[in-house]
Structures are given as C-alpha cells and as structure tokens.
Amino acid sequence: MANSRKSKPKPARSAAPSTARSLLELQPERLLSKPLEALVFLLPLILFYEIGCLFLQPADVGGASQDRVVAFHLLQLFFRLFGSTGVWMPGLAVIVILLCTHVASRQPWRIRQRTVAIMYLESVLLAVPLLMFNQLLRSTTACGPAEGSVWVDVVLGVGAGVYEELVFRLIFISLIVIVGTDLLRLPNSVTLGSAVVLSSLAFAAHHHPPLGSEPFSFDIFAFRALAGGYLAILFVCRGYGPAAGTHAAYNILVALA
C-alpha cells in the first residue's frame, strides 16, 4: 500500500524587512569593513590622540584646543548632560558604539590582522586625492590642522579624523537613514544621497561660528563640503574605520607638508 502520508510543507522563510533598520543594510556588505576590525584599527589612533593631548599646552593650540577638534568637545558637552565630564568619554564612546554594532551584526569574534594592516595602507592612499585637490585649490589649511608645530597639528589632526567622522558620518548619517528610510519610507538612493549632502554641509559648517571659531571663508567652506562628501561616500562604501583613517591620514600629510 502506497504511503499516503503527506510530508509537511517546509515553513516559508520570513520576508526581508521592507525598510532598513540600520545603515548596515544599505551598505555594500562585501566592501563594508567589520566593526570589530575597525575598532582594532582605530584603537591606536584613539590612544595616540588621548595621550598626546596630555602633553599639549594651551599656548600650543592657540589658547583653546576645542577650536581645533570641535567634534571632540561636542561629545564632551553631550556626556556632561548625564553628569560625566571625563576627557576619556568620547574615546570610550567610539569603543562602545563599535562593540555594540559588532554584537548587533552577529558576526564572529574574529580579527583578520591582514585586513587591519591593509586599512592603514588604504587610508593613506585614499587621502592622496584629498591632498591633491587641496593643492589645486591652494588652500593648505582647509579641512586640515591649523598652522603650528608639527607635533600639535599631528595630534589634533588624528583626533579630528576619529571624532569628526564619528559625529558627522557614523552618527549623523545613521540618524538620517533611520528618519528617511524607516520613518519617511524614502527610497534608499534618496536617503543616502540626502545623508551624504547634509552631513557634508554640517561638517563644513561646524568649523565656523556658532560651533567653531574659525572665520567664515567660502573657499575653505566649499573645500570642506566637497571633502566631507568624499568622506561620506567612503563611509557608506567602506565604513567608519576607513573613513576616519583617511581623514586622519590627510590631516597628518598636511601637517608634515
């Protein structure tokens, strides 16, 4: 007698969400740097900036270091709202954010040392177009450290790369993605395009009053906006680590030049 028992149908896979729940879902997975590897890559830069600042004098940075790395001090002001005034809090914020992103991504706790090493070389190479464009505009102070001692410019340039990319790329763009894609239901291309433009303008503007203290110059603002767009596209395609590394590498090259 033939077996009349019918096999149970396999449960259908749940459909993918119609909207992205995080920026990771809008980024090219094969090119995107892993959060854990980005953390390992950025840790030396964070320590270099934090320790280097301990040896800086107010006179070395024109009287106030917050005029040079505005994003770092914006983060400090944010943490003071919760009663924390520690100078290490912005650096800890980078570590916590990347660890939480890694946990949420459910990726294995594995660090590819070769990938981390390549990210350093990649950062230098990707900084070259910014340096060339800067030279074409003949504006060596745009999107880079102010004139001063090389040591001061290198320290503050590294800090600007880490914390400006954290504020204006990782946080700013992610918030725009959440609002545009999840809340307003906009197409991914519109959301990312708007995020790149808005973050670039905000990045250029924050160097000037009321947040920064640098007098407004259209040429420098335009360069920073274009450089911000370049870094925003890099962030979307490669992630926070390479974007911060490229920004820091550019600032170092300008300081050494």
VOPAGU-2260 file (C-alpha; in pm, 1 decimal, decimal comma):
REM VOPAGU-2260
SITE   aa  ch    i         X         Y         Z
SITE  MET   A    0       0,0       0,0       0,0
SITE  ALA   A    1     142,3     334,0    -102,0
SITE  ASN   A    2     237,6     567,9     175,3
SITE  SER   A    3     -38,2     824,2     183,1
SITE  ARG   A    4     122,9    1034,8     449,9
SITE  LYS   A    5     193,1    1375,6     311,5
SITE  SER   A    6     514,1    1544,9     400,6
SITE  LYS   A    7     474,0    1860,5     594,4
SITE  PRO   A    8     548,9    2168,0     389,6
SITE  LYS   A    9     863,7    2350,0     485,4
SITE  PRO   A   10     799,3    2676,6     663,6
SITE  ALA   A   11     847,5    2969,5     435,3
SITE  ARG   A   12    1132,3    3199,3     512,0
SITE  SER   A   13    1032,3    3526,4     663,2
SITE  ALA   A   14    1035,1    3805,9     415,6
SITE  ALA   A   15    1309,8    4061,7     448,3
SITE  PRO   A   16    1200,7    4386,4     606,4
SITE  SER   A   17    1082,2    4639,9     354,4
SITE  THR   A   18    1282,4    4913,0     520,0
SITE  ALA   A   19    1635,1    4917,4     650,2
SITE  ARG   A   20    1670,0    4900,9    1025,8
SITE  SER   A   21    2022,2    5021,8    1025,5
SITE  LEU   A   22    2276,5    5179,3     798,7
SITE  LEU   A   23    2446,7    4841,8     759,5
SITE  GLU   A   24    2155,2    4716,1     548,6
SITE  LEU   A   25    2207,7    4997,2     298,7
SITE  GLN   A   26    2581,1    4949,7     260,4
SITE  PRO   A   27    2759,7    4707,2      25,5
SITE  GLU   A   28    2824,4    4408,1     250,1
SITE  ARG   A   29    3127,4    4278,8      64,6
SITE  LEU   A   30    3310,2    4610,2      86,5
SITE  LEU   A   31    3198,1    4722,4     430,8
SITE  SER   A   32    3466,0    4697,8     697,9
SITE  LYS   A   33    3375,3    4488,1    1001,3
SITE  PRO   A   34    3304,2    4684,2    1322,3
SITE  LEU   A   35    3543,1    4473,7    1532,2
SITE  GLU   A   36    3825,7    4516,2    1283,5
SITE  ALA   A   37    3750,9    4889,1    1261,0
SITE  LEU   A   38    3781,0    4906,7    1640,0
SITE  VAL   A   39    4119,6    4734,4    1639,2
SITE  PHE   A   40    4228,3    4964,0    1356,6
SITE  LEU   A   41    4119,2    5281,5    1538,3
SITE  LEU   A   42    4239,0    5197,1    1889,9
SITE  PRO   A   43    4599,2    5314,5    1825,4
SITE  LEU   A   44    4465,7    5642,3    1681,2
SITE  ILE   A   45    4237,8    5697,3    1981,4
SITE  LEU   A   46    4518,0    5627,7    2228,9
SITE  PHE   A   47    4759,8    5844,7    2033,9
SITE  TYR   A   48    4522,3    6141,1    2045,9
SITE  GLU   A   49    4417,7    6098,3    2409,1
SITE  ILE   A   50    4774,1    6054,1    2535,0
SITE  GLY   A   51    4911,7    6321,1    2302,6
SITE  CYS   A   52    4664,8    6576,4    2438,7
SITE  LEU   A   53    4808,8    6522,8    2786,4
SITE  PHE   A   54    5135,6    6678,2    2666,5
SITE  LEU   A   55    4980,4    6976,3    2487,3
SITE  GLN   A   56    4978,4    7319,0    2644,2
SITE  PRO   A   57    4700,9    7574,3    2584,1
SITE  ALA   A   58    4951,2    7805,8    2416,0
SITE  ASP   A   59    5042,9    7526,1    2172,3
SITE  VAL   A   60    4691,6    7515,7    2031,6
SITE  GLY   A   61    4616,8    7883,2    2008,0
SITE  GLY   A   62    4462,5    7913,3    2354,4
SITE  ALA   A   63    4184,7    7652,2    2326,6
SITE  SER   A   64    4203,0    7303,2    2178,9
SITE  GLN   A   65    3825,3    7292,6    2132,1
SITE  ASP   A   66    3870,5    7536,8    1841,5
SITE  ARG   A   67    4065,3    7266,2    1660,8
SITE  VAL   A   68    3868,2    6946,1    1729,8
SITE  VAL   A   69    3517,6    7079,5    1776,7
SITE  ALA   A   70    3353,7    6738,5    1741,6
SITE  PHE   A   71    3550,5    6601,0    2039,0
SITE  HIS   A   72    3425,9    6879,9    2261,7
SITE  LEU   A   73    3072,5    6845,6    2131,1
SITE  LEU   A   74    3084,7    6487,8    2253,8
SITE  GLN   A   75    3216,5    6604,4    2590,1
SITE  LEU   A   76    2929,0    6852,1    2620,1
SITE  PHE   A   77    2685,1    6572,1    2540,7
SITE  PHE   A   78    2822,7    6349,2    2815,7
SITE  ARG   A   79    2809,6    6636,1    3065,1
SITE  LEU   A   80    2431,2    6630,1    3026,3
SITE  PHE   A   81    2446,3    6294,5    3204,7
SITE  GLY   A   82    2689,1    6412,0    3471,1
SITE  SER   A   83    3006,1    6280,1    3309,3
SITE  THR   A   84    3296,0    6516,6    3247,8
SITE  GLY   A   85    3572,9    6265,7    3179,9
SITE  VAL   A   86    3802,2    6354,6    2892,4
SITE  TRP   A   87    3814,1    5985,8    2800,1
SITE  MET   A   88    3438,9    5956,9    2740,5
SITE  PRO   A   89    3445,7    6037,0    2364,8
SITE  GLY   A   90    3708,0    5767,8    2311,9
SITE  LEU   A   91    3507,8    5521,7    2518,3
SITE  ALA   A   92    3201,3    5614,8    2311,5
SITE  VAL   A   93    3380,9    5504,5    1994,0
SITE  ILE   A   94    3472,0    5172,0    2155,5
SITE  VAL   A   95    3121,7    5108,2    2291,6
SITE  ILE   A   96    2948,7    5202,0    1964,3
SITE  LEU   A   97    3167,8    4973,2    1755,9
SITE  LEU   A   98    3134,4    4685,8    2004,9
SITE  CYS   A   99    2755,7    4722,6    2010,4
SITE  THR   A  100    2747,8    4736,3    1630,2
SITE  HIS   A  101    2955,6    4419,9    1615,7
SITE  VAL   A  102    2725,6    4239,0    1858,2
SITE  ALA   A  103    2416,3    4352,1    1665,1
SITE  SER   A  104    2567,7    4231,1    1337,0
SITE  ARG   A  105    2611,8    3879,9    1486,3
SITE  GLN   A  106    2948,0    3843,7    1318,4
SITE  PRO   A  107    3209,2    3608,8    1462,0
SITE  TRP   A  108    3460,0    3744,8    1712,7
SITE  ARG   A  109    3746,0    3705,6    1469,9
SITE  ILE   A  110    4001,8    3968,4    1371,9
SITE  ARG   A  111    4180,0    3936,7    1041,0
SITE  GLN   A  112    4516,6    4101,2    1105,3
SITE  ARG   A  113    4587,0    4131,3     734,0
SITE  THR   A  114    4263,8    4327,2     686,3
SITE  VAL   A  115    4352,5    4565,2     968,5
SITE  ALA   A  116    4700,1    4620,4     824,1
SITE  ILE   A  117    4556,7    4688,2     479,4
SITE  MET   A  118    4324,6    4952,0     627,9
SITE  TYR   A  119    4626,8    5161,8     730,9
SITE  LEU   A  120    4767,4    5149,9     377,5
SITE  GLU   A  121    4421,6    5211,6     235,1
SITE  SER   A  122    4378,1    5523,0     449,9
SITE  VAL   A  123    4699,9    5677,9     319,8
SITE  LEU   A  124    4616,4    5600,8     -42,1
SITE  LEU   A  125    4260,9    5733,8     -12,7
SITE  ALA   A  126    4393,6    6054,7     145,9
SITE  VAL   A  127    4601,2    6134,2    -162,7
SITE  PRO   A  128    4304,1    6257,8    -375,3
SITE  LEU   A  129    4206,2    6496,4     -94,3
SITE  LEU   A  130    4563,2    6623,1     -71,9
SITE  MET   A  131    4584,8    6673,7    -448,9
SITE  PHE   A  132    4252,4    6855,9    -457,7
SITE  ASN   A  133    4366,5    7072,2    -168,9
SITE  GLN   A  134    4682,2    7163,0    -359,3
SITE  LEU   A  135    4477,3    7253,8    -665,4
SITE  LEU   A  136    4276,8    7495,7    -453,8
SITE  ARG   A  137    4598,1    7627,2    -292,7
SITE  SER   A  138    4432,6    7612,0      48,9
SITE  THR   A  139    4657,5    7406,7     273,6
SITE  THR   A  140    4457,4    7496,5     585,4
SITE  ALA   A  141    4125,1    7371,6     451,8
SITE  CYS   A  142    3992,9    7058,7     619,6
SITE  GLY   A  143    4322,5    7018,2     798,9
SITE  PRO   A  144    4512,0    7132,3    1104,5
SITE  ALA   A  145    4590,7    7497,3    1153,8
SITE  GLU   A  146    4943,7    7624,5    1122,2
SITE  GLY   A  147    5150,7    7546,9    1429,1
SITE  SER   A  148    5405,6    7294,1    1549,5
SITE  VAL   A  149    5404,8    6967,6    1358,2
SITE  TRP   A  150    5350,4    6764,8    1677,5
SITE  VAL   A  151    5043,0    6966,6    1776,0
SITE  ASP   A  152    4898,7    6950,0    1425,1
SITE  VAL   A  153    4952,8    6574,3    1403,0
SITE  VAL   A  154    4790,3    6505,9    1741,9
SITE  LEU   A  155    4488,5    6725,5    1675,6
SITE  GLY   A  156    4465,3    6604,8    1316,3
SITE  VAL   A  157    4434,1    6244,1    1432,1
SITE  GLY   A  158    4167,2    6342,9    1684,2
SITE  ALA   A  159    3974,1    6533,8    1419,7
SITE  GLY   A  160    3978,2    6229,7    1192,4
SITE  VAL   A  161    3841,2    5995,5    1459,3
SITE  TYR   A  162    3581,4    6218,0    1624,1
SITE  GLU   A  163    3460,3    6424,6    1328,6
SITE  GLU   A  164    3391,6    6104,3    1136,8
SITE  LEU   A  165    3213,6    5966,0    1441,6
SITE  VAL   A  166    2983,9    6268,7    1471,6
SITE  PHE   A  167    2926,6    6363,3    1108,2
SITE  ARG   A  168    2941,8    6024,6     940,0
SITE  LEU   A  169    2863,2    5740,0    1179,3
SITE  ILE   A  170    2608,5    5923,7    1395,9
SITE  PHE   A  171    2474,9    6192,1    1159,4
SITE  ILE   A  172    2432,7    5969,8     853,9
SITE  SER   A  173    2287,5    5685,1    1060,3
SITE  LEU   A  174    2022,2    5918,3    1205,7
SITE  ILE   A  175    1929,0    6043,9     858,9
SITE  VAL   A  176    1899,0    5684,6     739,1
SITE  ILE   A  177    1668,1    5598,6    1028,5
SITE  VAL   A  178    1447,7    5902,0     966,2
SITE  GLY   A  179    1447,5    5882,2     586,9
SITE  THR   A  180    1414,0    5508,4     537,0
SITE  ASP   A  181    1236,4    5378,5     845,0
SITE  LEU   A  182    1008,5    5673,1     923,7
SITE  LEU   A  183     954,3    5858,7     595,3
SITE  ARG   A  184     978,6    5544,5     379,3
SITE  LEU   A  185    1200,1    5714,5     123,6
SITE  PRO   A  186    1391,4    5512,4    -136,2
SITE  ASN   A  187    1738,9    5404,1     -32,3
SITE  SER   A  188    1905,1    5614,2    -302,7
SITE  VAL   A  189    1723,7    5929,4    -189,0
SITE  THR   A  190    1805,3    5860,9     175,6
SITE  LEU   A  191    2176,0    5800,7     119,8
SITE  GLY   A  192    2206,8    6089,9    -124,3
SITE  SER   A  193    2046,1    6327,7     125,2
SITE  ALA   A  194    2262,5    6190,5     407,3
SITE  VAL   A  195    2582,1    6248,3     209,1
SITE  VAL   A  196    2488,8    6607,5     119,1
SITE  LEU   A  197    2356,8    6709,2     461,8
SITE  SER   A  198    2645,5    6553,8     654,3
SITE  SER   A  199    2895,2    6723,2     422,5
SITE  LEU   A  200    2739,5    7067,2     474,2
SITE  ALA   A  201    2716,0    7015,5     850,2
SITE  PHE   A  202    3079,7    6902,2     859,9
SITE  ALA   A  203    3194,4    7213,9     672,9
SITE  ALA   A  204    2976,3    7448,2     878,1
SITE  HIS   A  205    3074,4    7324,8    1225,2
SITE  HIS   A  206    3423,6    7474,7    1194,2
SITE  HIS   A  207    3270,2    7823,1    1189,7
SITE  PRO   A  208    3059,6    8009,5    1449,7
SITE  PRO   A  209    2847,2    7933,8    1643,5
SITE  LEU   A  210    3005,9    7590,1    1699,4
SITE  GLY   A  211    3357,5    7666,3    1581,9
SITE  SER   A  212    3563,1    7983,7    1598,2
SITE  GLU   A  213    3723,6    7993,1    1253,4
SITE  PRO   A  214    3616,9    8299,7    1047,8
SITE  PHE   A  215    3398,8    8203,9     753,5
SITE  SER   A  216    3568,0    8172,0     415,6
SITE  PHE   A  217    3370,7    8049,7     116,4
SITE  ASP   A  218    3672,2    7880,0     -45,4
SITE  ILE   A  219    3755,6    7681,6     267,0
SITE  PHE   A  220    3388,4    7603,4     331,3
SITE  ALA   A  221    3346,8    7476,3     -25,6
SITE  PHE   A  222    3655,7    7256,4       3,5
SITE  ARG   A  223    3544,2    7111,8     335,2
SITE  ALA   A  224    3197,0    7042,7     193,8
SITE  LEU   A  225    3347,3    6857,1    -104,0
SITE  ALA   A  226    3592,3    6674,9     121,6
SITE  GLY   A  227    3302,9    6586,0     350,6
SITE  GLY   A  228    3115,7    6442,9      54,2
SITE  TYR   A  229    3419,2    6233,5     -38,6
SITE  LEU   A  230    3449,7    6102,2     317,1
SITE  ALA   A  231    3073,2    6042,2     340,7
SITE  ILE   A  232    3077,9    5829,9      24,6
SITE  LEU   A  233    3379,7    5645,4     161,5
SITE  PHE   A  234    3190,3    5584,1     485,1
SITE  VAL   A  235    2886,8    5448,3     300,9
SITE  CYS   A  236    3101,7    5217,6      87,4
SITE  ARG   A  237    3370,7    5111,4     335,3
SITE  GLY   A  238    3251,8    5200,1     684,9
SITE  TYR   A  239    3358,8    5419,5     975,5
SITE  GLY   A  240    3710,7    5281,6    1019,3
SITE  PRO   A  241    3845,8    5359,6     669,9
SITE  ALA   A  242    3670,3    5699,4     665,1
SITE  ALA   A  243    3824,1    5801,8     998,1
SITE  GLY   A  244    4162,4    5664,6     895,0
SITE  THR   A  245    4155,3    5854,1     565,3
SITE  HIS   A  246    4058,2    6177,9     740,1
SITE  ALA   A  247    4336,7    6135,5     995,9
SITE  ALA   A  248    4591,1    6041,6     726,2
SITE  TYR   A  249    4501,3    6354,1     527,6
SITE  ASN   A  250    4548,4    6576,7     832,1
SITE  ILE   A  251    4885,5    6413,6     905,8
SITE  LEU   A  252    5002,8    6462,0     547,4
SITE  VAL   A  253    4902,9    6829,0     556,7
SITE  ALA   A  254    5085,0    6876,8     887,9
SITE  LEU   A  255    5400,6    6711,1     757,9
SITE  ALA   A  256    5385,4    6904,6     431,3
